[in-house]
Structures are given as structure tokens and as C-alpha cells.
Amino acid sequence: MRKKFGLVNYGDVVGPADAETNLYGAPDGFVNVTDIQAVKLALEGAANAPHLSAADIDAVVPNWIINGSDVQLLTFAMQGLTYPFAAPSACEGAAAPPPAGDPTLFTIIPDAEFIDQEPVSVEVFVDSVNDLGAYEVTLEVSGGSTGQLQLASITVEEQRQDFAFSGLAVYKAINLSEGRVSVVLTSGAEDVTGPAYLATFVYQPVGGAYGAFNIAVKNDVNRSFLNDCDAVKLAIDPGDTEVIGVGIDCFDVSDCAPMTCKVAACTNNECAYTNASSGMPCNDGQYCTLTDLCDGNGVCIGSGSACTPPASQCCELTDECIRPTETCPPPN
């Protein structure tokens, strides 16, 4: 069990960093932003981060995992709260969290379902949740026939109106090598109305990436979580897996773009088209034709007139019918 159990200064992780080596000194008897910065560096995997044994604040019995919960507990220490916290500690006035059996849903939304070799951006959202003090999100990628989708960046757009902690002061830590981001309110908690934006992950195809790649929120209580203001984890639902096609056209025929007088098929993840049979209805894009039918060679042929007497003259440029004695407006 942690030696500083029951004390305010359990959060005294390090002392000031050495100006030359950039390494942190021994605990100096104070809990301040230096300690929070040190634990953030540990979460991010920085070379000058303190040892895990110092940075691992949560849980009472160290689990050798540094995440947003550790940063959140340090913010409590800065507020003078003793450890462990008897609920409610920082939660005074906050709404009650949802019951454990009612998990809060994560949703991920990619900006494209199919890409060639360009990057794909994936945004993460969360449904409404009360008393949110911190969160951590980790995405994981699987699948693909060759190559991989490599994580290029993680950002948190704090200026967005739909950001979960919009307008509030936060501590933020990103570990690109582990594909995770933690965001912690500097104090208190917030009732969040969903869907609320959490983070953006950008992936780059590398190594000849090809095939169907699965992207999902990692279902690990220490890597993807929502904490209330007492650093208690709320029940979550990691949501559905999104599939990104790299270098392919389709997963089924519905992914193939419709083409006039063509019949689509998805074969081996490639869209292929054959001519529609003669007489199949189509649209030639002309206002003035009445009946449009495929000719069997992939061409839509329009016939008949859309205009009837007395306005029997058709003006294609203006999509109108006029009398024979009138003149169609000239093109602009």
C-alpha cells in the first residue's frame, strides 16, 4: 500500500527539474503543477519522466499503469484533498453518475469509408454523461490484408463547441506510441450533453496497406474510460467497430456508385459494371424528354415531349414549357 496513504502530500511525486539534465529531482514537500507535468510525461512515455513507482498514483495499490486517473488524483492533491477520497469529495453539487448497469456509449466517426493511400481522420464522441471529471480514449486497429494503418497524430480540439469540456480548463496528455489520449478537468466535474467530442485520431496507410481495417475503442478499463469527479470509473460501452477500406472499392454492392444504364457488382472488393438491359427505365438528365429508357449499350435514350398543348414548346435551358408563338429565353 502507498506509504503516503491518508496524507495530502501523496501527490508530491517529484521536485523541480535540473536545468541541464532536464531530469526531475526528489520530492520537495510540495504538490504543484510540476508534479502534474511529471505524471503527464510518464503517461506520454517521455524519456525524462519519473519512474512508474513515483508516478503511479491510482490505485491505492499501484497497478503500474499511468493514465488519466493518475493525473486527475494529482489535481485533487493540489486542492488539498487527502488520499484516498471519501465520496463525495470534489463532487459537491454535481449530479449523480449514471447507474453501473447503464453504460455510456462511445462513437467513432471516420471522415471516409474508403481511401487509397491518403490519411483518414477518425473523431471520437461520447453520449451524455453526468459528473464527468476526466476521460481517456485508446483506439486500436486490426485487420487488413497487407501493410498497416499507422497512427500519425492525436489531437483534442478544445475550441470546438461540442467539446466535452468546452470553455473549461483541462490538463491534456497524449501517448502517440500507445494510441491514447487523456483529458482531465483541473477541478470539479461537468455534466456533458452528448454527442460530445473527445478527440481526433489520424491514420496514415503505410507498407502497402491494402484491405479492410477495423478501428475500435479499446475495451480496456485502464485505457478507455470515463471518470467522475472522485476518479471513480463509470460504466462504458466502447461502441461499434468502424471498417476502413484501403485501396479497395467496396465491401458490398451498396458501396459502388450508381451509374446510368449500368448494373453494379462488388467482386473481390472491386466495383464492376455491366450494361443494363434494353428498356430499363433511366434518366437522361433532360427536362424536355418524356420517356427515358436504356438502349442495352449503356446509354440512356430519351423520347417524347414533356410539354403538351397549348404550351407545347419545350425550353431545355430554363426547364419550362411555352406556347409555340413564344421564344425560349436565351442562355445566360
Phi and psi restraints in degrees (value plus and minus 20) as a CYANA .aco file:
   2 ARG   PHI     -80.5   -40.5
   2 ARG   PSI     112.8   152.8
   3 LYS   PHI     -83.5   -43.5
   3 LYS   PSI     -50.2   -10.2
   4 LYS   PHI    -111.8   -71.8
   4 LYS   PSI      -1.4    38.6
   5 PHE   PHI     -72.6   -32.6
   5 PHE   PSI     110.2   150.2
   6 GLY   PHI      67.0   107.0
   6 GLY   PSI     -21.3    18.7
   7 LEU   PHI    -128.8   -88.8
   7 LEU   PSI     135.0   175.0
   8 VAL   PHI     -87.7   -47.7
   8 VAL   PSI     -58.8   -18.8
   9 ASN   PHI    -103.0   -63.0
   9 ASN   PSI      -0.7    39.3
  10 TYR   PHI     -78.9   -38.9
  10 TYR   PSI     -43.7    -3.7
  11 GLY   PHI    -104.3   -64.3
  11 GLY   PSI     -16.2    23.8
  12 ASP   PHI     -99.1   -59.1
  12 ASP   PSI      64.4   104.4
  13 VAL   PHI    -101.7   -61.7
  13 VAL   PSI     -64.9   -24.9
  14 VAL   PHI    -163.2  -123.2
  14 VAL   PSI     151.1   191.1
  15 GLY   PHI    -125.2   -85.2
  15 GLY   PSI    -198.6  -158.6
  16 PRO   PHI     -75.9   -35.9
  16 PRO   PSI     130.6   170.6
  17 ALA   PHI     -98.2   -58.2
  17 ALA   PSI     126.4   166.4
  18 ASP   PHI     -90.1   -50.1
  18 ASP   PSI     113.8   153.8
  19 ALA   PHI     -83.6   -43.6
  19 ALA   PSI     -49.7    -9.7
  20 GLU   PHI    -111.3   -71.3
  20 GLU   PSI     -67.5   -27.5
  21 THR   PHI    -107.5   -67.5
  21 THR   PSI     -39.3     0.7
  22 ASN   PHI      47.2    87.2
  22 ASN   PSI      -6.0    34.0
  23 LEU   PHI    -112.8   -72.8
  23 LEU   PSI     123.3   163.3
  24 TYR   PHI     -94.9   -54.9
  24 TYR   PSI     128.2   168.2
  25 GLY   PHI    -107.1   -67.1
  25 GLY   PSI    -198.0  -158.0
  26 ALA   PHI     -88.8   -48.8
  26 ALA   PSI     135.5   175.5
  27 PRO   PHI     -68.5   -28.5
  27 PRO   PSI     116.8   156.8
  28 ASP   PHI    -129.4   -89.4
  28 ASP   PSI     -10.4    29.6
  29 GLY   PHI      69.1   109.1
  29 GLY   PSI     -17.1    22.9
  30 PHE   PHI    -146.8  -106.8
  30 PHE   PSI     125.7   165.7
  31 VAL   PHI    -128.3   -88.3
  31 VAL   PSI      95.6   135.6
  32 ASN   PHI    -169.0  -129.0
  32 ASN   PSI    -188.9  -148.9
  33 VAL   PHI     -82.7   -42.7
  33 VAL   PSI     -46.8    -6.8
  34 THR   PHI     -78.8   -38.8
  34 THR   PSI     -61.5   -21.5
  35 ASP   PHI     -85.8   -45.8
  35 ASP   PSI     -61.5   -21.5
  36 ILE   PHI     -83.8   -43.8
  36 ILE   PSI     -63.1   -23.1
  37 GLN   PHI     -81.7   -41.7
  37 GLN   PSI     -58.6   -18.6
  38 ALA   PHI     -84.2   -44.2
  38 ALA   PSI     -62.6   -22.6
  39 VAL   PHI     -90.2   -50.2
  39 VAL   PSI     -55.8   -15.8
  40 LYS   PHI     -79.1   -39.1
  40 LYS   PSI     -62.3   -22.3
  41 LEU   PHI     -84.1   -44.1
  41 LEU   PSI     -56.0   -16.0
  42 ALA   PHI     -85.1   -45.1
  42 ALA   PSI     -61.0   -21.0
  43 LEU   PHI     -83.3   -43.3
  43 LEU   PSI     -58.6   -18.6
  44 GLU   PHI     -99.1   -59.1
  44 GLU   PSI     -28.4    11.6
  45 GLY   PHI      57.3    97.3
  45 GLY   PSI       6.3    46.3
  46 ALA   PHI     -89.8   -49.8
  46 ALA   PSI     131.2   171.2
  47 ALA   PHI     -86.6   -46.6
  47 ALA   PSI     -51.8   -11.8
  48 ASN   PHI    -116.2   -76.2
  48 ASN   PSI      -2.6    37.4
  49 ALA   PHI     -93.0   -53.0
  49 ALA   PSI     132.9   172.9
  50 PRO   PHI     -87.6   -47.6
  50 PRO   PSI     144.0   184.0
  51 HIS   PHI     -84.0   -44.0
  51 HIS   PSI     130.8   170.8
  52 LEU   PHI     -73.1   -33.1
  52 LEU   PSI     -56.6   -16.6
  53 SER   PHI     -82.4   -42.4
  53 SER   PSI     -46.3    -6.3
  54 ALA   PHI    -109.1   -69.1
  54 ALA   PSI     -58.3   -18.3
  55 ALA   PHI    -103.4   -63.4
  55 ALA   PSI     -36.9     3.1
  56 ASP   PHI    -100.8   -60.8
  56 ASP   PSI      68.1   108.1
  57 ILE   PHI    -104.0   -64.0
  57 ILE   PSI     -58.6   -18.6
  58 ASP   PHI    -130.9   -90.9
  58 ASP   PSI     109.4   149.4
  59 ALA   PHI    -116.9   -76.9
  59 ALA   PSI    -192.2  -152.2
  60 VAL   PHI     -73.8   -33.8
  60 VAL   PSI     -66.8   -26.8
  61 VAL   PHI    -111.1   -71.1
  61 VAL   PSI      93.6   133.6
  62 PRO   PHI     -73.1   -33.1
  62 PRO   PSI     117.4   157.4
  63 ASN   PHI    -127.6   -87.6
  63 ASN   PSI     -15.5    24.5
  64 TRP   PHI      41.3    81.3
  64 TRP   PSI       8.8    48.8
  65 ILE   PHI    -145.3  -105.3
  65 ILE   PSI     105.8   145.8
  66 ILE   PHI    -121.8   -81.8
  66 ILE   PSI     101.6   141.6
  67 ASN   PHI    -168.8  -128.8
  67 ASN   PSI    -187.5  -147.5
  68 GLY   PHI     -82.1   -42.1
  68 GLY   PSI     -45.7    -5.7
  69 SER   PHI     -83.2   -43.2
  69 SER   PSI     -57.9   -17.9
  70 ASP   PHI     -84.8   -44.8
  70 ASP   PSI     -62.8   -22.8
  71 VAL   PHI     -84.3   -44.3
  71 VAL   PSI     -61.7   -21.7
  72 GLN   PHI     -82.7   -42.7
  72 GLN   PSI     -63.1   -23.1
  73 LEU   PHI     -84.6   -44.6
  73 LEU   PSI     -52.1   -12.1
  74 LEU   PHI     -86.6   -46.6
  74 LEU   PSI     -53.9   -13.9
  75 THR   PHI     -84.3   -44.3
  75 THR   PSI     -53.7   -13.7
  76 PHE   PHI     -85.8   -45.8
  76 PHE   PSI     -60.7   -20.7
  77 ALA   PHI     -81.7   -41.7
  77 ALA   PSI     -59.1   -19.1
  78 MET   PHI     -83.6   -43.6
  78 MET   PSI     -46.7    -6.7
  79 GLN   PHI    -105.2   -65.2
  79 GLN   PSI     -19.5    20.5
  80 GLY   PHI      64.4   104.4
  80 GLY   PSI      -2.5    37.5
  81 LEU   PHI    -105.6   -65.6
  81 LEU   PSI     120.7   160.7
  82 THR   PHI    -103.6   -63.6
  82 THR   PSI     142.7   182.7
  83 TYR   PHI    -139.1   -99.1
  83 TYR   PSI     112.7   152.7
  84 PRO   PHI     -97.5   -57.5
  84 PRO   PSI     150.2   190.2
  85 PHE   PHI    -115.5   -75.5
  85 PHE   PSI     107.6   147.6
  86 ALA   PHI    -106.6   -66.6
  86 ALA   PSI      94.4   134.4
  87 ALA   PHI     -84.3   -44.3
  87 ALA   PSI     123.0   163.0
  88 PRO   PHI    -106.4   -66.4
  88 PRO   PSI     116.0   156.0
  89 SER   PHI    -125.1   -85.1
  89 SER   PSI     -94.1   -54.1
  90 ALA   PHI    -108.1   -68.1
  90 ALA   PSI     -16.3    23.7
  91 CYS   PHI    -114.1   -74.1
  91 CYS   PSI     -12.9    27.1
  92 GLU   PHI     -76.1   -36.1
  92 GLU   PSI     105.2   145.2
  93 GLY   PHI      68.0   108.0
  93 GLY   PSI     -30.7     9.3
  94 ALA   PHI    -101.1   -61.1
  94 ALA   PSI     132.4   172.4
  95 ALA   PHI     -89.7   -49.7
  95 ALA   PSI     135.8   175.8
  96 ALA   PHI     -89.3   -49.3
  96 ALA   PSI     124.9   164.9
  97 PRO   PHI     -91.0   -51.0
  97 PRO   PSI     140.9   180.9
  98 PRO   PHI     -84.9   -44.9
  98 PRO   PSI     133.8   173.8
  99 PRO   PHI     -82.6   -42.6
  99 PRO   PSI     134.7   174.7
 100 ALA   PHI     -79.2   -39.2
 100 ALA   PSI     -47.9    -7.9
 101 GLY   PHI    -104.6   -64.6
 101 GLY   PSI     -17.5    22.5
 102 ASP   PHI    -138.6   -98.6
 102 ASP   PSI      59.2    99.2
 103 PRO   PHI     -87.9   -47.9
 103 PRO   PSI     130.0   170.0
 104 THR   PHI    -112.2   -72.2
 104 THR   PSI     111.6   151.6
 105 LEU   PHI    -106.7   -66.7
 105 LEU   PSI     112.7   152.7
 106 PHE   PHI    -112.4   -72.4
 106 PHE   PSI     126.2   166.2
 107 THR   PHI    -153.9  -113.9
 107 THR   PSI     115.3   155.3
 108 ILE   PHI    -136.6   -96.6
 108 ILE   PSI     118.0   158.0
 109 ILE   PHI    -150.4  -110.4
 109 ILE   PSI      88.2   128.2
 110 PRO   PHI     -98.5   -58.5
 110 PRO   PSI     134.0   174.0
 111 ASP   PHI    -104.3   -64.3
 111 ASP   PSI     -22.8    17.2
 112 ALA   PHI    -176.2  -136.2
 112 ALA   PSI     124.7   164.7
 113 GLU   PHI    -111.1   -71.1
 113 GLU   PSI     -47.4    -7.4
 114 PHE   PHI    -151.6  -111.6
 114 PHE   PSI     113.9   153.9
 115 ILE   PHI    -154.6  -114.6
 115 ILE   PSI     145.2   185.2
 116 ASP   PHI    -116.1   -76.1
 116 ASP   PSI    -111.9   -71.9
 117 GLN   PHI    -146.2  -106.2
 117 GLN   PSI      -4.5    35.5
 118 GLU   PHI    -106.5   -66.5
 118 GLU   PSI     140.1   180.1
 119 PRO   PHI     -85.6   -45.6
 119 PRO   PSI     136.3   176.3
 120 VAL   PHI    -144.7  -104.7
 120 VAL   PSI     115.3   155.3
 121 SER   PHI    -123.1   -83.1
 121 SER   PSI     114.0   154.0
 122 VAL   PHI    -144.5  -104.5
 122 VAL   PSI      99.2   139.2
 123 GLU   PHI    -118.6   -78.6
 123 GLU   PSI     124.5   164.5
 124 VAL   PHI    -134.4   -94.4
 124 VAL   PSI     113.4   153.4
 125 PHE   PHI    -147.8  -107.8
 125 PHE   PSI     142.9   182.9
 126 VAL   PHI    -154.7  -114.7
 126 VAL   PSI     126.2   166.2
 127 ASP   PHI     -90.5   -50.5
 127 ASP   PSI     156.1   196.1
 128 SER   PHI     -77.5   -37.5
 128 SER   PSI     118.4   158.4
 129 VAL   PHI    -170.4  -130.4
 129 VAL   PSI     115.6   155.6
 130 ASN   PHI    -110.7   -70.7
 130 ASN   PSI     128.8   168.8
 131 ASP   PHI      41.2    81.2
 131 ASP   PSI      27.4    67.4
 132 LEU   PHI    -110.9   -70.9
 132 LEU   PSI     100.2   140.2
 133 GLY   PHI    -128.3   -88.3
 133 GLY   PSI     -42.1    -2.1
 134 ALA   PHI    -184.6  -144.6
 134 ALA   PSI     137.7   177.7
 135 TYR   PHI    -168.2  -128.2
 135 TYR   PSI     137.2   177.2
 136 GLU   PHI    -157.0  -117.0
 136 GLU   PSI     119.6   159.6
 137 VAL   PHI    -150.4  -110.4
 137 VAL   PSI     111.3   151.3
 138 THR   PHI    -147.3  -107.3
 138 THR   PSI     109.0   149.0
 139 LEU   PHI    -124.5   -84.5
 139 LEU   PSI     129.6   169.6
 140 GLU   PHI    -150.7  -110.7
 140 GLU   PSI     126.5   166.5
 141 VAL   PHI    -138.6   -98.6
 141 VAL   PSI     117.1   157.1
 142 SER   PHI    -161.3  -121.3
 142 SER   PSI     154.3   194.3
 143 GLY   PHI      64.6   104.6
 143 GLY   PSI    -179.9  -139.9
 144 GLY   PHI      65.9   105.9
 144 GLY   PSI     127.2   167.2
 145 SER   PHI    -106.9   -66.9
 145 SER   PSI     -61.6   -21.6
 146 THR   PHI    -161.9  -121.9
 146 THR   PSI     139.8   179.8
 147 GLY   PHI      44.5    84.5
 147 GLY   PSI    -180.3  -140.3
 148 GLN   PHI    -176.3  -136.3
 148 GLN   PSI     142.4   182.4
 149 LEU   PHI    -115.2   -75.2
 149 LEU   PSI      90.2   130.2
 150 GLN   PHI    -115.8   -75.8
 150 GLN   PSI     112.2   152.2
 151 LEU   PHI     -88.3   -48.3
 151 LEU   PSI     100.1   140.1
 152 ALA   PHI    -117.5   -77.5
 152 ALA   PSI     -53.8   -13.8
 153 SER   PHI    -183.1  -143.1
 153 SER   PSI     136.0   176.0
 154 ILE   PHI    -150.9  -110.9
 154 ILE   PSI     108.5   148.5
 155 THR   PHI    -151.9  -111.9
 155 THR   PSI     137.1   177.1
 156 VAL   PHI    -145.5  -105.5
 156 VAL   PSI      91.8   131.8
 157 GLU   PHI    -105.8   -65.8
 157 GLU   PSI      66.6   106.6
 158 GLU   PHI     -87.1   -47.1
 158 GLU   PSI     -40.2    -0.2
 159 GLN   PHI     -99.9   -59.9
 159 GLN   PSI     -31.0     9.0
 160 ARG   PHI     -86.1   -46.1
 160 ARG   PSI     121.1   161.1
 161 GLN   PHI     -87.0   -47.0
 161 GLN   PSI     -47.5    -7.5
 162 ASP   PHI    -113.1   -73.1
 162 ASP   PSI     -11.6    28.4
 163 PHE   PHI     -82.8   -42.8
 163 PHE   PSI     116.5   156.5
 164 ALA   PHI     -74.4   -34.4
 164 ALA   PSI     -57.7   -17.7
 165 PHE   PHI    -132.7   -92.7
 165 PHE   PSI      18.9    58.9
 166 SER   PHI     -75.4   -35.4
 166 SER   PSI     108.5   148.5
 167 GLY   PHI      60.9   100.9
 167 GLY   PSI     -17.6    22.4
 168 LEU   PHI    -132.3   -92.3
 168 LEU   PSI     133.5   173.5
 169 ALA   PHI     -98.6   -58.6
 169 ALA   PSI     112.3   152.3
 170 VAL   PHI    -155.3  -115.3
 170 VAL   PSI     138.1   178.1
 171 TYR   PHI    -121.7   -81.7
 171 TYR   PSI     118.1   158.1
 172 LYS   PHI    -151.5  -111.5
 172 LYS   PSI     116.0   156.0
 173 ALA   PHI    -158.6  -118.6
 173 ALA   PSI     116.0   156.0
 174 ILE   PHI    -147.7  -107.7
 174 ILE   PSI     108.8   148.8
 175 ASN   PHI    -135.4   -95.4
 175 ASN   PSI      79.3   119.3
 176 LEU   PHI     -88.7   -48.7
 176 LEU   PSI     -56.9   -16.9
 177 SER   PHI     -86.4   -46.4
 177 SER   PSI     -49.2    -9.2
 178 GLU   PHI    -120.5   -80.5
 178 GLU   PSI     -22.2    17.8
 179 GLY   PHI      46.7    86.7
 179 GLY   PSI      21.7    61.7
 180 ARG   PHI    -159.4  -119.4
 180 ARG   PSI     134.5   174.5
 181 VAL   PHI    -157.2  -117.2
 181 VAL   PSI     119.7   159.7
 182 SER   PHI    -142.4  -102.4
 182 SER   PSI     117.0   157.0
 183 VAL   PHI    -151.3  -111.3
 183 VAL   PSI     108.2   148.2
 184 VAL   PHI    -150.3  -110.3
 184 VAL   PSI     110.5   150.5
 185 LEU   PHI     -85.3   -45.3
 185 LEU   PSI     120.4   160.4
 186 THR   PHI     -88.7   -48.7
 186 THR   PSI     -40.2    -0.2
 187 SER   PHI    -182.2  -142.2
 187 SER   PSI     132.5   172.5
 188 GLY   PHI      47.3    87.3
 188 GLY   PSI    -175.0  -135.0
 189 ALA   PHI    -169.8  -129.8
 189 ALA   PSI     149.8   189.8
 190 GLU   PHI    -158.3  -118.3
 190 GLU   PSI     118.3   158.3
 191 ASP   PHI    -103.5   -63.5
 191 ASP   PSI      99.0   139.0
 192 VAL   PHI    -125.4   -85.4
 192 VAL   PSI     111.8   151.8
 193 THR   PHI    -119.3   -79.3
 193 THR   PSI     101.3   141.3
 194 GLY   PHI    -113.0   -73.0
 194 GLY   PSI     148.2   188.2
 195 PRO   PHI     -93.1   -53.1
 195 PRO   PSI     109.7   149.7
 196 ALA   PHI    -130.9   -90.9
 196 ALA   PSI     114.2   154.2
 197 TYR   PHI     -92.4   -52.4
 197 TYR   PSI     117.4   157.4
 198 LEU   PHI    -135.1   -95.1
 198 LEU   PSI     -67.0   -27.0
 199 ALA   PHI    -188.2  -148.2
 199 ALA   PSI     145.7   185.7
 200 THR   PHI    -145.3  -105.3
 200 THR   PSI     106.4   146.4
 201 PHE   PHI    -130.8   -90.8
 201 PHE   PSI     112.2   152.2
 202 VAL   PHI    -136.2   -96.2
 202 VAL   PSI     108.8   148.8
 203 TYR   PHI    -135.9   -95.9
 203 TYR   PSI     122.4   162.4
 204 GLN   PHI    -138.6   -98.6
 204 GLN   PSI     105.7   145.7
 205 PRO   PHI     -84.5   -44.5
 205 PRO   PSI     113.2   153.2
 206 VAL   PHI    -158.6  -118.6
 206 VAL   PSI     142.7   182.7
 207 GLY   PHI      43.5    83.5
 207 GLY   PSI      13.6    53.6
 208 GLY   PHI      49.4    89.4
 208 GLY   PSI      18.6    58.6
 209 ALA   PHI     -73.8   -33.8
 209 ALA   PSI     112.3   152.3
 210 TYR   PHI    -175.3  -135.3
 210 TYR   PSI     118.3   158.3
 211 GLY   PHI      97.1   137.1
 211 GLY   PSI    -184.2  -144.2
 212 ALA   PHI    -118.6   -78.6
 212 ALA   PSI      96.9   136.9
 213 PHE   PHI    -127.3   -87.3
 213 PHE   PSI     114.3   154.3
 214 ASN   PHI    -118.1   -78.1
 214 ASN   PSI     111.4   151.4
 215 ILE   PHI    -142.1  -102.1
 215 ILE   PSI     109.8   149.8
 216 ALA   PHI    -168.3  -128.3
 216 ALA   PSI     137.5   177.5
 217 VAL   PHI     -90.5   -50.5
 217 VAL   PSI     107.8   147.8
 218 LYS   PHI     -85.6   -45.6
 218 LYS   PSI     105.4   145.4
 219 ASN   PHI    -107.8   -67.8
 219 ASN   PSI      54.6    94.6
 220 ASP   PHI    -160.9  -120.9
 220 ASP   PSI     100.1   140.1
 221 VAL   PHI     -81.0   -41.0
 221 VAL   PSI     -40.5    -0.5
 222 ASN   PHI    -117.9   -77.9
 222 ASN   PSI     -21.2    18.8
 223 ARG   PHI    -142.9  -102.9
 223 ARG   PSI     -43.8    -3.8
 224 SER   PHI    -157.1  -117.1
 224 SER   PSI      90.9   130.9
 225 PHE   PHI    -178.1  -138.1
 225 PHE   PSI     144.2   184.2
 226 LEU   PHI    -141.6  -101.6
 226 LEU   PSI     107.1   147.1
 227 ASN   PHI    -128.3   -88.3
 227 ASN   PSI     120.6   160.6
 228 ASP   PHI    -102.5   -62.5
 228 ASP   PSI    -191.9  -151.9
 229 CYS   PHI     -93.6   -53.6
 229 CYS   PSI     -27.1    12.9
 230 ASP   PHI    -121.3   -81.3
 230 ASP   PSI      -6.5    33.5
 231 ALA   PHI      43.4    83.4
 231 ALA   PSI       6.3    46.3
 232 VAL   PHI    -111.7   -71.7
 232 VAL   PSI     110.5   150.5
 233 LYS   PHI     -95.6   -55.6
 233 LYS   PSI     112.4   152.4
 234 LEU   PHI    -110.2   -70.2
 234 LEU   PSI     135.5   175.5
 235 ALA   PHI     -88.1   -48.1
 235 ALA   PSI     113.6   153.6
 236 ILE   PHI    -147.9  -107.9
 236 ILE   PSI     138.6   178.6
 237 ASP   PHI    -138.3   -98.3
 237 ASP   PSI      95.1   135.1
 238 PRO   PHI     -85.8   -45.8
 238 PRO   PSI     -30.9     9.1
 239 GLY   PHI      61.4   101.4
 239 GLY   PSI    -189.9  -149.9
 240 ASP   PHI    -104.4   -64.4
 240 ASP   PSI     136.2   176.2
 241 THR   PHI    -103.2   -63.2
 241 THR   PSI     115.8   155.8
 242 GLU   PHI    -120.3   -80.3
 242 GLU   PSI     121.2   161.2
 243 VAL   PHI    -131.6   -91.6
 243 VAL   PSI     106.0   146.0
 244 ILE   PHI    -130.6   -90.6
 244 ILE   PSI     104.3   144.3
 245 GLY   PHI    -109.8   -69.8
 245 GLY   PSI     101.9   141.9
 246 VAL   PHI    -131.0   -91.0
 246 VAL   PSI      99.5   139.5
 247 GLY   PHI      53.5    93.5
 247 GLY   PSI      -8.9    31.1
 248 ILE   PHI    -145.0  -105.0
 248 ILE   PSI     146.3   186.3
 249 ASP   PHI    -117.4   -77.4
 249 ASP   PSI     -54.0   -14.0
 250 CYS   PHI    -179.0  -139.0
 250 CYS   PSI     140.3   180.3
 251 PHE   PHI    -126.5   -86.5
 251 PHE   PSI     -52.8   -12.8
 252 ASP   PHI    -169.1  -129.1
 252 ASP   PSI     155.2   195.2
 253 VAL   PHI     -82.3   -42.3
 253 VAL   PSI     -45.5    -5.5
 254 SER   PHI     -85.7   -45.7
 254 SER   PSI     -37.7     2.3
 255 ASP   PHI    -101.6   -61.6
 255 ASP   PSI     -32.8     7.2
 256 CYS   PHI    -104.9   -64.9
 256 CYS   PSI     112.6   152.6
 257 ALA   PHI     -84.2   -44.2
 257 ALA   PSI     115.8   155.8
 258 PRO   PHI     -89.0   -49.0
 258 PRO   PSI     123.2   163.2
 259 MET   PHI    -151.5  -111.5
 259 MET   PSI     117.3   157.3
 260 THR   PHI     -80.3   -40.3
 260 THR   PSI     110.5   150.5
 261 CYS   PHI      38.9    78.9
 261 CYS   PSI       9.6    49.6
 262 LYS   PHI    -147.7  -107.7
 262 LYS   PSI     127.1   167.1
 263 VAL   PHI    -129.3   -89.3
 263 VAL   PSI     103.1   143.1
 264 ALA   PHI    -109.8   -69.8
 264 ALA   PSI     132.0   172.0
 265 ALA   PHI    -166.4  -126.4
 265 ALA   PSI     122.8   162.8
 266 CYS   PHI    -126.1   -86.1
 266 CYS   PSI      88.5   128.5
 267 THR   PHI    -144.7  -104.7
 267 THR   PSI     101.8   141.8
 268 ASN   PHI      33.7    73.7
 268 ASN   PSI      21.6    61.6
 269 ASN   PHI      45.2    85.2
 269 ASN   PSI      -0.3    39.7
 270 GLU   PHI    -141.7  -101.7
 270 GLU   PSI     118.0   158.0
 271 CYS   PHI    -102.4   -62.4
 271 CYS   PSI     110.5   150.5
 272 ALA   PHI    -148.4  -108.4
 272 ALA   PSI     129.1   169.1
 273 TYR   PHI    -150.0  -110.0
 273 TYR   PSI     119.2   159.2
 274 THR   PHI    -144.4  -104.4
 274 THR   PSI     139.4   179.4
 275 ASN   PHI     -87.5   -47.5
 275 ASN   PSI     117.5   157.5
 276 ALA   PHI     -91.0   -51.0
 276 ALA   PSI     134.3   174.3
 277 SER   PHI     -87.2   -47.2
 277 SER   PSI     132.7   172.7
 278 SER   PHI     -81.8   -41.8
 278 SER   PSI     116.4   156.4
 279 GLY   PHI      73.2   113.2
 279 GLY   PSI     -24.6    15.4
 280 MET   PHI     -91.8   -51.8
 280 MET   PSI     112.4   152.4
 281 PRO   PHI     -79.8   -39.8
 281 PRO   PSI     126.8   166.8
 282 CYS   PHI    -170.9  -130.9
 282 CYS   PSI    -190.7  -150.7
 283 ASN   PHI    -157.4  -117.4
 283 ASN   PSI      94.1   134.1
 284 ASP   PHI    -102.8   -62.8
 284 ASP   PSI     -19.8    20.2
 285 GLY   PHI      58.5    98.5
 285 GLY   PSI     -13.7    26.3
 286 GLN   PHI    -122.3   -82.3
 286 GLN   PSI     117.6   157.6
 287 TYR   PHI     -92.8   -52.8
 287 TYR   PSI     -55.4   -15.4
 288 CYS   PHI    -102.1   -62.1
 288 CYS   PSI     -32.4     7.6
 289 THR   PHI    -108.5   -68.5
 289 THR   PSI     127.4   167.4
 290 LEU   PHI    -116.2   -76.2
 290 LEU   PSI     -64.1   -24.1
 291 THR   PHI    -141.8  -101.8
 291 THR   PSI     104.4   144.4
 292 ASP   PHI    -137.6   -97.6
 292 ASP   PSI     104.8   144.8
 293 LEU   PHI    -157.3  -117.3
 293 LEU   PSI     126.1   166.1
 294 CYS   PHI     -91.2   -51.2
 294 CYS   PSI     124.5   164.5
 295 ASP   PHI    -115.7   -75.7
 295 ASP   PSI     -16.4    23.6
 296 GLY   PHI      69.3   109.3
 296 GLY   PSI     -29.2    10.8
 297 ASN   PHI    -134.1   -94.1
 297 ASN   PSI      -3.2    36.8
 298 GLY   PHI      67.9   107.9
 298 GLY   PSI      -6.7    33.3
 299 VAL   PHI    -138.8   -98.8
 299 VAL   PSI     118.1   158.1
 300 CYS   PHI    -114.6   -74.6
 300 CYS   PSI     102.1   142.1
 301 ILE   PHI    -131.1   -91.1
 301 ILE   PSI     106.7   146.7
 302 GLY   PHI    -120.0   -80.0
 302 GLY   PSI     124.7   164.7
 303 SER   PHI    -164.4  -124.4
 303 SER   PSI     145.7   185.7
 304 GLY   PHI      55.2    95.2
 304 GLY   PSI     149.2   189.2
 305 SER   PHI    -133.9   -93.9
 305 SER   PSI     118.6   158.6
 306 ALA   PHI     -99.5   -59.5
 306 ALA   PSI     -29.0    11.0
 307 CYS   PHI    -127.2   -87.2
 307 CYS   PSI     121.4   161.4
 308 THR   PHI    -146.3  -106.3
 308 THR   PSI     134.6   174.6
 309 PRO   PHI     -77.1   -37.1
 309 PRO   PSI     128.5   168.5
 310 PRO   PHI    -102.1   -62.1
 310 PRO   PSI     -35.9     4.1
 311 ALA   PHI    -111.3   -71.3
 311 ALA   PSI      54.0    94.0
 312 SER   PHI    -114.9   -74.9
 312 SER   PSI     -25.8    14.2
 313 GLN   PHI    -113.5   -73.5
 313 GLN   PSI     112.2   152.2
 314 CYS   PHI    -125.6   -85.6
 314 CYS   PSI     114.0   154.0
 315 CYS   PHI    -128.1   -88.1
 315 CYS   PSI      83.2   123.2
 316 GLU   PHI     -85.2   -45.2
 316 GLU   PSI     -58.4   -18.4
 317 LEU   PHI     -87.9   -47.9
 317 LEU   PSI     -49.7    -9.7
 318 THR   PHI    -132.1   -92.1
 318 THR   PSI     -17.3    22.7
 319 ASP   PHI      32.0    72.0
 319 ASP   PSI      36.4    76.4
 320 GLU   PHI    -168.4  -128.4
 320 GLU   PSI     139.5   179.5
 321 CYS   PHI    -128.1   -88.1
 321 CYS   PSI     114.1   154.1
 322 ILE   PHI    -151.2  -111.2
 322 ILE   PSI     150.3   190.3
 323 ARG   PHI     -92.9   -52.9
 323 ARG   PSI     133.5   173.5
 324 PRO   PHI     -78.4   -38.4
 324 PRO   PSI     -46.9    -6.9
 325 THR   PHI    -101.5   -61.5
 325 THR   PSI     -27.6    12.4
 326 GLU   PHI    -116.9   -76.9
 326 GLU   PSI     146.4   186.4
 327 THR   PHI    -136.5   -96.5
 327 THR   PSI     113.7   153.7
 328 CYS   PHI     -84.1   -44.1
 328 CYS   PSI     121.3   161.3
 329 PRO   PHI     -79.0   -39.0
 329 PRO   PSI     123.6   163.6
 330 PRO   PHI     -90.5   -50.5
 330 PRO   PSI     137.8   177.8
 331 PRO   PHI     -84.1   -44.1
 331 PRO   PSI     131.0   171.0
